[in-house]
């Protein structure tokens, strides 16, 4: 969808009237049913005027097609400007232009990321060259018309307020600049020359019309590239019941009819839900099925995209991984298959402040022929988590979808032992099991009285090439994030152990980075992922009182969004609020305590709880 479309000549005329921002705003309101922010309207006024000055020249074909705010089909991404025409070889040609009002861009240590002033403060954002190139690649990979008609897509960025390039063109970003050049304000003639090099004639917007109405499915080139994505990667080998469920899911998704099907796959920690989900994504894309891997939490998406980027550039892989709120406006069966990992984390509402859509479960089932939900209801760790088998079945029935289910039971984590998970459930009071004692000869589980000693043990294991990290319950405020970047967040026993929370500069890839051994991870950066050894700090929200394990959700940090709204619920429905608060605390620690494949080391701030857990261990 394009908010505004015209020829280059008509665009220049609209800018000349001084009304271009108002014209685009009215078109935007018609297209989306609501207006936009004042800052975006100002950006249209300033940036489009700057672009008009570039295009208003005899060397630029006056009948170039021009589209503003082009929404890439089946995504929320909008391209600032598209130009279309024909090349010197009479090929259909489209140029993507990202317009920025930035005045500076500082280098970061992250590939394709710069730091600049946006949204009222300095923030890490995509380098404009990377951003514009990634949009072009997304269209190449999924817009059928691009491959069918050999359409040429190029991209660039124009930062018209920037007087000196500085770090924008640092050699660190040379690869992105080569793929998609960035031009600053003083390079207007160069920018115009670049545009002219891509077009001999205009097409009055014909190519943009074709792009807008193109079928959307994986291109043959993407499908061919994905076929080898998992080859030779032992991490993604299917074992035991994973293989059986994989074949069942493939059978359901590749049936040629339009009947809607829902496949519910239950599985606890370490049963291989994510490995199976990634294998299914690879299979579906290689079969040219329009498919996506979905998680509410961005950490698994980013980590798996990074691990698989050896065969494809990470941006191409990342386009196959999406959040759970991306399906609000989808038509029925727009996708062939949607694979939902961590389905227990799905929310009712979507959007940054949680007011969009009706229910993510319903929207996912509505959007595809085959939806596959991997679920473990004991891993709901946020007040907004609503994903449940009961809810999935209810919406499947509402949409006349046939439901299938299966259980993943083979354990690949926690020493391959179902007994450890059952012991955790019994020890925390989640559910009664027969596993009242843990044999540590099967799984390396230790209780430490000294947090420094536990940390040193984790470092030792990590140095032995066993990926090992510290994690903690969210009981300490994240003061280092903004106000006090040089201070540590978690300080235990007078400073015996002192460290920052995760997410400093690596975002959700924290668990992948070597430097993260010096930081402490939280539930949001490790759920759905695994380590060889995990060191877990149990905070004061879990204690022992009167011989019973109790929870105190009031001991959670103020910066923990997972309990936002609980105080209001406590006034309206105290019994339900108490139940949900206890569930969140217990499920958080169950999840943290099951991240390790080979071992788990524990330090408790409550000494009675530590002694209680120690009493349940047998050598």
RODO-2510 file (C-alpha; in nm, 4 decimals, decimal comma):
residues 619
     n   res          X          Y          Z
     1     x     0,0000     0,0000     0,0000
     2     x     0,1211     0,3507    -0,0898
     3     x    -0,0037     0,6491     0,1085
     4     x     0,0807     0,8886    -0,1776
     5     x     0,1565     0,8127    -0,5412
     6     x     0,2286     1,0351    -0,8386
     7     x     0,4908     1,1094    -1,0977
     8     x     0,8058     1,3000    -1,0160
     9     x     0,6674     1,6058    -1,1975
    10     x     0,3413     1,6093    -0,9987
    11     x     0,5284     1,5537    -0,6729
    12     x     0,7470     1,8587    -0,7375
    13     x     0,4306     2,0602    -0,8060
    14     x     0,2694     1,9483    -0,4778
    15     x     0,5835     2,0393    -0,2835
    16     x     0,5870     2,3780    -0,4564
    17     x     0,2408     2,4593    -0,3219
    18     x     0,3712     2,4162     0,0328
    19     x     0,0983     2,1589     0,0986
    20     x     0,2845     1,8293     0,0547
    21     x     0,2789     1,7415     0,4265
    22     x    -0,0966     1,8114     0,4457
    23     x    -0,1605     1,6082     0,1298
    24     x     0,0338     1,3101     0,2640
    25     x    -0,1321     1,3400     0,6055
    26     x    -0,4814     1,3285     0,4540
    27     x    -0,3837     1,0287     0,2424
    28     x    -0,2334     0,8570     0,5474
    29     x    -0,5545     0,9090     0,7473
    30     x    -0,7630     0,7637     0,4626
    31     x    -0,5317     0,4624     0,4343
    32     x    -0,4963     0,3772     0,8037
    33     x    -0,8135     0,5207     0,9546
    34     x    -0,6247     0,7454     1,1972
    35     x    -0,3811     1,0349     1,1888
    36     x    -0,0126     1,0195     1,2797
    37     x     0,2225     1,2109     1,5084
    38     x     0,3204     1,5742     1,4702
    39     x     0,6848     1,4689     1,4436
    40     x     0,6117     1,2491     1,1408
    41     x     0,4154     1,5299     0,9743
    42     x     0,7112     1,7651     1,0287
    43     x     0,9451     1,5049     0,8816
    44     x     0,7290     1,4858     0,5681
    45     x     0,7366     1,8623     0,5324
    46     x     1,1135     1,8919     0,5703
    47     x     1,2405     1,5736     0,4081
    48     x     1,0070     1,5759     0,1075
    49     x     1,1008     1,9372     0,0330
    50     x     1,4681     1,8357     0,0409
    51     x     1,3965     1,5443    -0,1951
    52     x     1,2044     1,7743    -0,4321
    53     x     1,5119     1,9965    -0,4650
    54     x     1,7083     1,6942    -0,5818
    55     x     1,4459     1,5728    -0,8296
    56     x     1,3686     1,9175    -0,9754
    57     x     1,6417     1,8992    -1,2390
    58     x     1,6493     1,8424    -1,6122
    59     x     1,8544     1,5242    -1,5813
    60     x     1,5819     1,3494    -1,3789
    61     x     1,2988     1,1951    -1,5891
    62     x     0,9816     1,3867    -1,5077
    63     x     0,7627     1,0762    -1,5415
    64     x     0,9443     0,8694    -1,2796
    65     x     0,6896     0,6945    -1,0617
    66     x     0,7005     0,8151    -0,7001
    67     x     0,5405     0,6541    -0,3958
    68     x     0,5518     0,7799    -0,0371
    69     x     0,5107     0,5610     0,2748
    70     x     0,4947     0,2304     0,0897
    71     x     0,4008    -0,0452     0,3332
    72     x     0,5809    -0,3672     0,2501
    73     x     0,3089    -0,6345     0,2142
    74     x     0,2475    -0,8481     0,5245
    75     x     0,4805    -0,6402     0,7409
    76     x     0,4509    -0,3223     0,9464
    77     x     0,7546    -0,1739     0,7705
    78     x     0,7047     0,1404     0,5641
    79     x     0,9490     0,2679     0,3018
    80     x     0,9834     0,6463     0,2924
    81     x     1,0036     0,6870    -0,0857
    82     x     1,0044     0,4608    -0,3910
    83     x     1,1023     0,5765    -0,7402
    84     x     1,0299     0,3678    -1,0488
    85     x     1,1201     0,3704    -1,4172
    86     x     1,3288     0,1766    -1,6663
    87     x     1,7034     0,1268    -1,6755
    88     x     1,9464     0,1886    -1,9621
    89     x     1,8795    -0,1725    -2,0706
    90     x     1,5033    -0,1104    -2,0626
    91     x     1,4595    -0,3198    -1,7467
    92     x     1,1979    -0,2356    -1,4853
    93     x     1,3827    -0,0527    -1,2090
    94     x     1,2846     0,0596    -0,8579
    95     x     1,4896     0,2709    -0,6178
    96     x     1,4205     0,2690    -0,2421
    97     x     1,5078     0,5983    -0,0686
    98     x     1,5221     0,6354     0,3094
    99     x     1,5040     0,9998     0,4214
   100     x     1,6583     1,1017     0,7538
   101     x     1,6589     1,4331     0,9410
   102     x     1,9553     1,3329     1,1552
   103     x     2,2343     1,5820     1,2176
   104     x     2,4926     1,3232     1,3280
   105     x     2,5506     0,9485     1,3522
   106     x     2,8005     0,7980     1,5945
   107     x     2,9720     0,4646     1,5440
   108     x     2,8817     0,1689     1,7685
   109     x     3,0404    -0,1720     1,8123
   110     x     2,7375    -0,3394     1,6510
   111     x     2,7214    -0,4289     1,2847
   112     x     2,4817    -0,2067     1,0899
   113     x     2,3930     0,0013     1,3976
   114     x     2,4684     0,3689     1,4695
   115     x     2,3766     0,6002     1,7558
   116     x     2,1869     0,9225     1,6900
   117     x     1,9288     1,1586     1,8375
   118     x     1,5784     1,0258     1,7713
   119     x     1,2629     1,0112     1,9799
   120     x     1,3860     1,2665     2,2315
   121     x     1,7211     1,1052     2,3110
   122     x     2,0328     0,9363     2,1782
   123     x     1,9495     0,5834     2,0681
   124     x     2,1028     0,2879     1,8854
   125     x     1,9280     0,2512     1,5484
   126     x     1,9887     0,0836     1,2149
   127     x     2,2446     0,2446     0,9861
   128     x     2,0349     0,4015     0,7073
   129     x     2,2308     0,2110     0,4427
   130     x     2,1514    -0,1177     0,6141
   131     x     1,7881    -0,0190     0,6657
   132     x     1,7248     0,0742     0,3027
   133     x     1,9113    -0,2335     0,1754
   134     x     1,7150    -0,4650     0,4067
   135     x     1,3869    -0,3309     0,2670
   136     x     1,5070    -0,4002    -0,0872
   137     x     1,6116    -0,7529     0,0123
   138     x     1,2771    -0,8169     0,1783
   139     x     1,0989    -0,7319    -0,1474
   140     x     1,3410    -0,9464    -0,3488
   141     x     1,2773    -1,2424    -0,1201
   142     x     0,8983    -1,2255    -0,0962
   143     x     0,7398    -1,0092    -0,3692
   144     x     0,6804    -1,2590    -0,6523
   145     x     0,6759    -0,9901    -0,9227
   146     x     1,0385    -0,8962    -0,8527
   147     x     1,1659    -1,2396    -0,9527
   148     x     0,9019    -1,3087    -1,2186
   149     x     0,9730    -0,9868    -1,4096
   150     x     1,3448    -0,9583    -1,3263
   151     x     1,2741    -0,6246    -1,1608
   152     x     1,5895    -0,4417    -1,0498
   153     x     1,5800    -0,3079    -0,6929
   154     x     1,8347    -0,0569    -0,5666
   155     x     1,8424     0,1398    -0,2439
   156     x     2,0035     0,4410    -0,0789
   157     x     1,9561     0,6957     0,1991
   158     x     1,9567     1,0770     0,2021
   159     x     2,0428     1,2579     0,5271
   160     x     1,9684     1,6120     0,4128
   161     x     2,0379     1,7859     0,7468
   162     x     2,3821     1,6316     0,7925
   163     x     2,6702     1,8617     0,6968
   164     x     2,9594     1,6231     0,7692
   165     x     2,9448     1,2472     0,7366
   166     x     3,1604     1,1657     1,0398
   167     x     3,1037     0,8096     1,1587
   168     x     2,8208     0,7560     0,9095
   169     x     3,0788     0,6547     0,6497
   170     x     3,3293     0,4917     0,8836
   171     x     3,5045     0,1894     0,7227
   172     x     3,3271    -0,0248     0,9832
   173     x     3,0086     0,0242     0,7757
   174     x     3,1750    -0,0053     0,4341
   175     x     2,9894    -0,3228     0,3363
   176     x     2,6519    -0,1613     0,3959
   177     x     2,7548     0,1606     0,2193
   178     x     2,8661    -0,0417    -0,0820
   179     x     2,5301    -0,2197    -0,1022
   180     x     2,3250     0,0930    -0,0402
   181     x     2,5010     0,4321    -0,0368
   182     x     2,4138     0,7102     0,2080
   183     x     2,4312     1,0737     0,0971
   184     x     2,4477     1,3780     0,3264
   185     x     2,3102     1,7262     0,2568
   186     x     2,6237     1,8602     0,0883
   187     x     2,6255     1,5624    -0,1478
   188     x     2,3019     1,6571    -0,3238
   189     x     2,4553     1,6501    -0,6749
   190     x     2,6037     1,3049    -0,6038
   191     x     2,2657     1,1823    -0,4825
   192     x     2,0994     1,3160    -0,7978
   193     x     2,3663     1,1476    -1,0099
   194     x     2,3001     0,8171    -0,8335
   195     x     1,9278     0,8441    -0,9092
   196     x     1,9943     0,9220    -1,2736
   197     x     2,2306     0,6250    -1,3040
   198     x     1,9403     0,3911    -1,2203
   199     x     1,6891     0,5281    -1,4711
   200     x     1,6868     0,6187    -1,8382
   201     x     1,3100     0,6770    -1,8505
   202     x     1,0178     0,6962    -1,6145
   203     x     0,7261     0,4511    -1,6101
   204     x     0,4576     0,6716    -1,4489
   205     x     0,4504     0,4334    -1,1525
   206     x     0,3830     0,1063    -1,3360
   207     x     0,6437    -0,0903    -1,1388
   208     x     0,5129     0,0489    -0,8095
   209     x     0,1632    -0,0623    -0,9033
   210     x     0,2927    -0,4132    -0,9712
   211     x     0,4852    -0,4229    -0,6429
   212     x     0,1821    -0,3104    -0,4478
   213     x    -0,0362    -0,5883    -0,5887
   214     x     0,2250    -0,8624    -0,6085
   215     x     0,1636    -1,2083    -0,4661
   216     x     0,3733    -1,2660    -0,1550
   217     x     0,5602    -1,5927    -0,1030
   218     x     0,9247    -1,6994    -0,0658
   219     x     1,1170    -1,6427    -0,3873
   220     x     1,2886    -1,9365    -0,5526
   221     x     1,6282    -1,7846    -0,4742
   222     x     1,5392    -1,7604    -0,1038
   223     x     1,3957    -2,1127    -0,1012
   224     x     1,7102    -2,2509    -0,2655
   225     x     1,9320    -2,0678    -0,0180
   226     x     1,7334    -2,1895     0,2832
   227     x     1,7522    -2,5550     0,1775
   228     x     2,1085    -2,5807     0,3049
   229     x     2,0543    -2,3652     0,6126
   230     x     2,0669    -2,6484     0,8672
   231     x     2,3009    -2,8860     0,6841
   232     x     2,5904    -2,9980     0,9021
   233     x     2,4613    -2,8098     1,2071
   234     x     2,4319    -3,0753     1,4786
   235     x     2,2439    -2,8328     1,7034
   236     x     1,9407    -2,8650     1,4749
   237     x     1,9420    -3,2437     1,4252
   238     x     1,6020    -3,4023     1,4938
   239     x     1,5927    -3,6926     1,7396
   240     x     1,3315    -3,9344     1,8732
   241     x     0,9776    -3,7946     1,8860
   242     x     1,0979    -3,4670     1,7307
   243     x     1,1243    -3,6480     1,3978
   244     x     0,7750    -3,7986     1,4223
   245     x     0,6138    -3,4638     1,5080
   246     x     0,8150    -3,2927     1,2336
   247     x     0,6799    -3,5289     0,9694
   248     x     0,3253    -3,4885     1,1003
   249     x     0,3530    -3,1089     1,0830
   250     x     0,4923    -3,1229     0,7285
   251     x     0,2067    -3,3519     0,6265
   252     x    -0,0526    -3,1087     0,7644
   253     x     0,1046    -2,7983     0,6084
   254     x     0,1538    -2,9432     0,2614
   255     x    -0,1995    -3,0698     0,2027
   256     x    -0,3275    -2,8998    -0,1094
   257     x    -0,6680    -2,7899     0,0194
   258     x    -0,7626    -2,4655     0,1929
   259     x    -0,8924    -2,6282     0,5122
   260     x    -0,7659    -2,4642     0,8286
   261     x    -0,5634    -2,6851     1,0649
   262     x    -0,4166    -2,6269     1,4112
   263     x    -0,1382    -2,8444     1,5548
   264     x    -0,0706    -2,8160     1,9304
   265     x     0,2656    -2,9546     2,0443
   266     x     0,3149    -2,9791     2,4206
   267     x     0,6676    -2,9981     2,5593
   268     x     0,8582    -2,8996     2,8717
   269     x     1,2042    -2,7400     2,8945
   270     x     1,4674    -2,9203     2,6915
   271     x     1,2293    -3,1255     2,4799
   272     x     1,3488    -2,9581     2,1613
   273     x     1,0533    -2,7332     2,0806
   274     x     1,2688    -2,4568     1,9299
   275     x     1,4903    -2,6963     1,7324
   276     x     1,1800    -2,8550     1,5833
   277     x     1,0290    -2,5139     1,5052
   278     x     1,3411    -2,3962     1,3210
   279     x     1,3545    -2,7201     1,1191
   280     x     0,9922    -2,6727     1,0158
   281     x     1,0602    -2,3143     0,9083
   282     x     1,3474    -2,4312     0,6895
   283     x     1,1372    -2,7068     0,5363
   284     x     0,8384    -2,4845     0,4630
   285     x     1,0423    -2,2024     0,3081
   286     x     1,2448    -2,4449     0,0949
   287     x     0,9094    -2,5780    -0,0309
   288     x     0,8115    -2,2170    -0,1165
   289     x     0,5393    -2,2069     0,1486
   290     x     0,4817    -1,8588     0,2857
   291     x     0,5767    -1,9243     0,6459
   292     x     0,7162    -1,7495     0,9535
   293     x     0,8668    -1,8456     1,2897
   294     x     0,6890    -1,6502     1,5664
   295     x     0,7791    -1,5747     1,9255
   296     x     0,6507    -1,3076     2,1626
   297     x     0,9976    -1,2806     2,3184
   298     x     1,2546    -1,1424     2,0748
   299     x     1,5548    -1,3224     2,2316
   300     x     1,4970    -1,6636     2,0649
   301     x     1,4250    -1,4979     1,7299
   302     x     1,7452    -1,2966     1,7314
   303     x     1,9621    -1,5800     1,8619
   304     x     1,8416    -1,8380     1,6088
   305     x     1,8622    -1,5858     1,3249
   306     x     2,2241    -1,5160     1,4238
   307     x     2,3123    -1,8862     1,4505
   308     x     2,1690    -1,9576     1,1055
   309     x     2,3241    -1,6601     0,9274
   310     x     2,6235    -1,8576     0,8001
   311     x     2,4366    -1,9494     0,4819
   312     x     2,2399    -1,6287     0,4366
   313     x     2,2992    -1,2716     0,5443
   314     x     2,1360    -1,2175     0,8819
   315     x     1,8861    -0,9653     0,7448
   316     x     1,7454    -1,2254     0,5054
   317     x     1,7121    -1,4767     0,7867
   318     x     1,5618    -1,2196     1,0236
   319     x     1,2772    -1,1550     0,7811
   320     x     1,1593    -1,5117     0,8464
   321     x     1,1390    -1,4525     1,2241
   322     x     0,8700    -1,2220     1,3575
   323     x     0,6890    -1,1116     1,6700
   324     x     0,3467    -1,2367     1,7750
   325     x     0,1708    -0,9048     1,7169
   326     x     0,2295    -0,8925     1,3409
   327     x    -0,0986    -1,0473     1,2280
   328     x    -0,3654    -0,7999     1,3364
   329     x    -0,4635    -0,6886     0,9865
   330     x    -0,3990    -1,0111     0,7949
   331     x    -0,6651    -1,1582     0,5693
   332     x    -0,7819    -1,5166     0,6113
   333     x    -0,5114    -1,7677     0,5103
   334     x    -0,2618    -1,5046     0,3922
   335     x     0,0119    -1,7436     0,5056
   336     x     0,0523    -2,1112     0,4322
   337     x     0,1949    -2,1951     0,7763
   338     x     0,2820    -2,0094     1,0955
   339     x     0,5083    -2,1739     1,3552
   340     x     0,4583    -2,0358     1,7060
   341     x     0,7379    -2,1120     1,9500
   342     x     0,6805    -2,0313     2,3190
   343     x     0,3043    -2,0114     2,2504
   344     x     0,2437    -1,9778     2,6256
   345     x     0,3869    -1,6237     2,5959
   346     x     0,1188    -1,5012     2,3537
   347     x    -0,0798    -1,1934     2,4615
   348     x    -0,4358    -1,0864     2,4061
   349     x    -0,3551    -0,7385     2,2746
   350     x    -0,0644    -0,6248     2,0568
   351     x     0,1307    -0,3060     2,0015
   352     x     0,3815    -0,1142     2,2114
   353     x     0,1255    -0,0211     2,4771
   354     x    -0,0940    -0,3281     2,4274
   355     x    -0,4143    -0,1855     2,2830
   356     x    -0,4193    -0,3286     1,9294
   357     x    -0,6035    -0,6300     1,7935
   358     x    -0,8348    -0,8765     1,9675
   359     x    -0,6237    -1,1784     2,0625
   360     x    -0,2911    -1,2973     1,9199
   361     x    -0,3974    -1,6634     1,9248
   362     x    -0,7073    -1,5867     1,7182
   363     x    -0,5176    -1,3609     1,4762
   364     x    -0,2507    -1,6249     1,4096
   365     x    -0,5078    -1,8991     1,3408
   366     x    -0,7032    -1,6596     1,1203
   367     x    -0,3940    -1,5638     0,9167
   368     x    -0,2863    -1,9074     0,7932
   369     x    -0,3957    -2,2466     0,6698
   370     x    -0,1804    -2,4358     0,9188
   371     x    -0,0784    -2,2996     1,2591
   372     x     0,1622    -2,4931     1,4807
   373     x     0,1747    -2,3991     1,8500
   374     x     0,4623    -2,5194     2,0721
   375     x     0,3493    -2,4733     2,4301
   376     x     0,4489    -2,5262     2,7947
   377     x     0,1986    -2,3556     3,0245
   378     x     0,4418    -2,3749     3,3177
   379     x     0,6567    -2,1146     3,1409
   380     x     0,4068    -1,8277     3,1515
   381     x     0,6128    -1,5607     3,3277
   382     x     0,4297    -1,2339     3,2512
   383     x     0,0957    -1,0989     3,3681
   384     x    -0,0055    -1,0531     3,0031
   385     x     0,0748    -1,4126     2,9022
   386     x    -0,2525    -1,5771     2,7957
   387     x    -0,1327    -1,8619     2,5730
   388     x    -0,2985    -2,1886     2,6753
   389     x    -0,4133    -2,5055     2,5065
   390     x    -0,7712    -2,4298     2,6131
   391     x    -0,7614    -2,0890     2,4407
   392     x    -0,6057    -2,2306     2,1238
   393     x    -0,8735    -2,4983     2,1019
   394     x    -1,1517    -2,2447     2,1607
   395     x    -1,0392    -2,0190     1,8755
   396     x    -0,9749    -2,3182     1,6499
   397     x    -1,3346    -2,4283     1,7048
   398     x    -1,4592    -2,0751     1,6383
   399     x    -1,2811    -2,0729     1,3012
   400     x    -1,3798    -2,4291     1,2124
   401     x    -1,0195    -2,5486     1,2199
   402     x    -0,9299    -2,9138     1,2600
   403     x    -0,7139    -2,9643     1,5713
   404     x    -0,4273    -3,2108     1,6133
   405     x    -0,1986    -3,2502     1,9143
   406     x     0,1188    -3,4272     2,0221
   407     x     0,3637    -3,4444     2,3126
   408     x     0,7393    -3,3937     2,3062
   409     x     0,8801    -3,6029     2,5893
   410     x     1,2467    -3,6714     2,5134
   411     x     1,4737    -3,4619     2,7320
   412     x     1,7841    -3,3053     2,5771
   413     x     1,8522    -3,0725     2,8700
   414     x     1,9091    -3,1269     3,2427
   415     x     2,1255    -3,4354     3,1890
   416     x     1,8569    -3,5920     2,9719
   417     x     1,6490    -3,6486     3,2826
   418     x     1,2746    -3,5976     3,3172
   419     x     1,3336    -3,6618     3,6859
   420     x     1,5110    -3,3294     3,7407
   421     x     1,2185    -3,1332     3,5983
   422     x     0,9745    -3,3312     3,8126
   423     x     1,1957    -3,2641     4,1187
   424     x     1,1942    -2,8904     4,0449
   425     x     0,8149    -2,8888     4,0148
   426     x     0,7757    -3,0763     4,3429
   427     x     1,0390    -2,8738     4,5297
   428     x     0,8942    -2,5366     4,4240
   429     x     0,5374    -2,6460     4,4920
   430     x     0,4233    -2,6156     4,1310
   431     x     0,2747    -2,9651     4,1296
   432     x     0,3187    -3,2745     4,3461
   433     x     0,5384    -3,5454     4,1943
   434     x     0,7036    -3,8638     4,3175
   435     x     1,0470    -3,7014     4,2731
   436     x     1,1090    -3,5812     4,6285
   437     x     1,4858    -3,6284     4,6124
   438     x     1,7403    -3,5424     4,3426
   439     x     2,0304    -3,7701     4,2536
   440     x     2,3129    -3,5326     4,1547
   441     x     2,5156    -3,8117     3,9992
   442     x     2,2816    -3,7825     3,7002
   443     x     2,2697    -3,4013     3,6768
   444     x     2,5255    -3,1602     3,8277
   445     x     2,3078    -2,9619     4,0698
   446     x     2,4749    -2,7715     4,3537
   447     x     2,3655    -2,5187     4,6170
   448     x     2,6204    -2,2478     4,7005
   449     x     2,6258    -2,0350     5,0160
   450     x     2,8767    -1,7898     4,8629
   451     x     2,7653    -1,6126     4,5411
   452     x     3,1257    -1,5360     4,4469
   453     x     3,2156    -1,9050     4,4695
   454     x     2,9236    -1,9927     4,2412
   455     x     3,0274    -1,7256     3,9913
   456     x     3,3867    -1,8536     3,9896
   457     x     3,2538    -2,2040     3,9183
   458     x     3,0509    -2,0709     3,6244
   459     x     3,3597    -1,8925     3,4875
   460     x     3,5604    -2,2134     3,5254
   461     x     3,3036    -2,4116     3,3261
   462     x     3,2838    -2,1409     3,0609
   463     x     3,6627    -2,1443     3,0237
   464     x     3,6397    -2,5197     2,9642
   465     x     3,4276    -2,4438     2,6534
   466     x     3,0994    -2,5237     2,8269
   467     x     2,8764    -2,2231     2,7573
   468     x     2,7892    -2,1022     3,1067
   469     x     2,6194    -1,7863     3,2346
   470     x     2,4703    -1,6335     3,5482
   471     x     2,0980    -1,5536     3,5567
   472     x     1,8751    -1,4189     3,8315
   473     x     1,5163    -1,3617     3,9320
   474     x     1,4080    -1,0068     3,8522
   475     x     1,4421    -0,8705     4,2091
   476     x     1,6948    -0,5925     4,1452
   477     x     1,6206    -0,2630     3,9716
   478     x     1,7972    -0,2032     3,6424
   479     x     1,9653     0,1213     3,7487
   480     x     2,2540     0,0932     3,4996
   481     x     2,0261     0,1130     3,1965
   482     x     1,9885     0,4921     3,1894
   483     x     2,0486     0,6908     3,5072
   484     x     2,3638     0,5224     3,6406
   485     x     2,5412     0,3394     3,3558
   486     x     2,8603     0,2875     3,5578
   487     x     2,6914     0,1343     3,8602
   488     x     2,6179    -0,2340     3,9138
   489     x     2,2584    -0,3458     3,9495
   490     x     2,2957    -0,6612     4,1573
   491     x     2,5102    -0,6517     4,4719
   492     x     2,5123    -0,9553     4,6996
   493     x     2,6510    -1,0045     5,0514
   494     x     2,8197    -0,6685     5,0848
   495     x     2,9790    -0,6834     4,7428
   496     x     3,1034    -1,0426     4,7275
   497     x     2,9259    -1,0514     4,3924
   498     x     2,8514    -0,7288     4,2079
   499     x     2,7413    -0,7096     3,8435
   500     x     2,5157    -0,5419     3,5888
   501     x     2,2032    -0,6803     3,4331
   502     x     2,2263    -0,7981     3,0739
   503     x     2,1231    -0,6034     2,7586
   504     x     2,3948    -0,3403     2,7774
   505     x     2,5127    -0,3298     2,4172
   506     x     2,4201    -0,6665     2,2687
   507     x     2,0430    -0,6514     2,3055
   508     x     1,8719    -0,9877     2,2949
   509     x     2,1929    -1,1513     2,1687
   510     x     2,3341    -1,1230     2,5218
   511     x     2,3526    -1,4992     2,5701
   512     x     2,5635    -1,5371     2,2520
   513     x     2,8383    -1,2881     2,3369
   514     x     3,1629    -1,3834     2,5116
   515     x     3,1581    -1,0630     2,7194
   516     x     2,8226    -1,1556     2,8738
   517     x     3,0011    -1,3805     3,1229
   518     x     3,0518    -1,0605     3,3273
   519     x     2,6785    -0,9775     3,3295
   520     x     2,3728    -1,1397     3,4833
   521     x     2,0900    -1,2487     3,2550
   522     x     1,7201    -1,2152     3,3270
   523     x     1,4258    -1,4314     3,2276
   524     x     1,3565    -1,2226     2,9168
   525     x     1,6958    -1,2902     2,7551
   526     x     1,7224    -1,6614     2,8269
   527     x     1,3723    -1,8054     2,7972
   528     x     1,3595    -2,0428     2,5017
   529     x     1,7399    -2,0739     2,4962
   530     x     1,9869    -2,3092     2,6592
   531     x     2,3311    -2,3251     2,8170
   532     x     2,5636    -2,6029     2,9234
   533     x     2,5779    -2,4754     3,2823
   534     x     2,3569    -2,2105     3,4380
   535     x     2,4135    -2,0301     3,7668
   536     x     2,0824    -1,9136     3,9151
   537     x     2,0476    -1,6401     4,1765
   538     x     1,7157    -1,6882     4,3577
   539     x     1,6083    -1,3543     4,4978
   540     x     1,3864    -1,2610     4,7940
   541     x     1,0679    -1,3195     4,5926
   542     x     1,1104    -1,6925     4,6723
   543     x     1,1545    -1,7908     5,0369
   544     x     1,0932    -2,0698     5,2871
   545     x     0,8464    -2,0032     5,5674
   546     x     0,7064    -2,2599     5,8108
   547     x     0,8597    -2,5391     5,6057
   548     x     0,6815    -2,4255     5,2880
   549     x     0,8110    -2,2501     4,9766
   550     x     0,6329    -1,9150     4,9511
   551     x     0,6413    -1,6335     4,6973
   552     x     0,6411    -1,2581     4,7500
   553     x     0,5815    -1,0805     4,4216
   554     x     0,6301    -0,7450     4,5987
   555     x     1,0013    -0,8254     4,6123
   556     x     1,0237    -0,8018     4,2326
   557     x     1,2050    -0,4994     4,0886
   558     x     1,0077    -0,1881     3,9998
   559     x     1,1614    -0,2090     3,6512
   560     x     1,0098    -0,5544     3,5921
   561     x     0,7307    -0,5086     3,3381
   562     x     0,6095    -0,8671     3,3810
   563     x     0,4040    -0,7720     3,6894
   564     x     0,2792    -0,4357     3,5643
   565     x    -0,0919    -0,4138     3,6400
   566     x    -0,0807    -0,6586     3,9311
   567     x    -0,1552    -0,3901     4,1932
   568     x    -0,4675    -0,2869     4,0051
   569     x    -0,5725    -0,6520     3,9783
   570     x    -0,5122    -0,6938     4,3521
   571     x    -0,7757    -0,4284     4,4235
   572     x    -1,0260    -0,5693     4,1750
   573     x    -0,9709    -0,9433     4,2209
   574     x    -0,7262    -1,0183     4,5052
   575     x    -0,7605    -1,3957     4,4813
   576     x    -0,6765    -1,4010     4,1099
   577     x    -0,3937    -1,1479     4,1573
   578     x    -0,2413    -1,3631     4,4329
   579     x    -0,2642    -1,6733     4,2135
   580     x    -0,1111    -1,4984     3,9117
   581     x     0,1669    -1,3399     4,1173
   582     x     0,2640    -1,6783     4,2616
   583     x     0,2470    -1,8376     3,9157
   584     x     0,4774    -1,5731     3,7661
   585     x     0,7404    -1,6118     4,0394
   586     x     0,7375    -1,9930     4,0369
   587     x     0,7336    -2,0207     3,6570
   588     x     1,0208    -1,7727     3,6337
   589     x     1,2446    -1,9849     3,8555
   590     x     1,1315    -2,3094     3,6926
   591     x     1,2411    -2,1620     3,3608
   592     x     1,5737    -2,0286     3,4919
   593     x     1,6560    -2,3547     3,6719
   594     x     1,6049    -2,5556     3,3521
   595     x     1,8329    -2,3631     3,1149
   596     x     2,1341    -2,5904     3,1730
   597     x     2,1967    -2,9091     2,9759
   598     x     2,4770    -3,0355     3,1976
   599     x     2,4376    -2,8575     3,5284
   600     x     2,2701    -2,5954     3,7428
   601     x     2,4282    -2,4046     4,0323
   602     x     2,2081    -2,2121     4,2751
   603     x     2,2550    -1,9316     4,5251
   604     x     1,9562    -1,8267     4,7386
   605     x     1,9307    -1,4926     4,9153
   606     x     1,7089    -1,6741     5,1681
   607     x     1,9356    -1,9120     5,3605
   608     x     1,6441    -2,1253     5,4842
   609     x     1,5388    -2,1898     5,1250
   610     x     1,8969    -2,2886     5,0408
   611     x     1,9053    -2,5369     5,3291
   612     x     1,5664    -2,6750     5,2291
   613     x     1,6769    -2,7403     4,8694
   614     x     2,0030    -2,8897     4,9934
   615     x     1,8073    -3,1324     5,2117
   616     x     1,6320    -3,2630     4,9008
   617     x     1,9573    -3,3616     4,7291
   618     x     2,1186    -3,7050     4,7477
   619     x     2,4798    -3,7600     4,6383
***
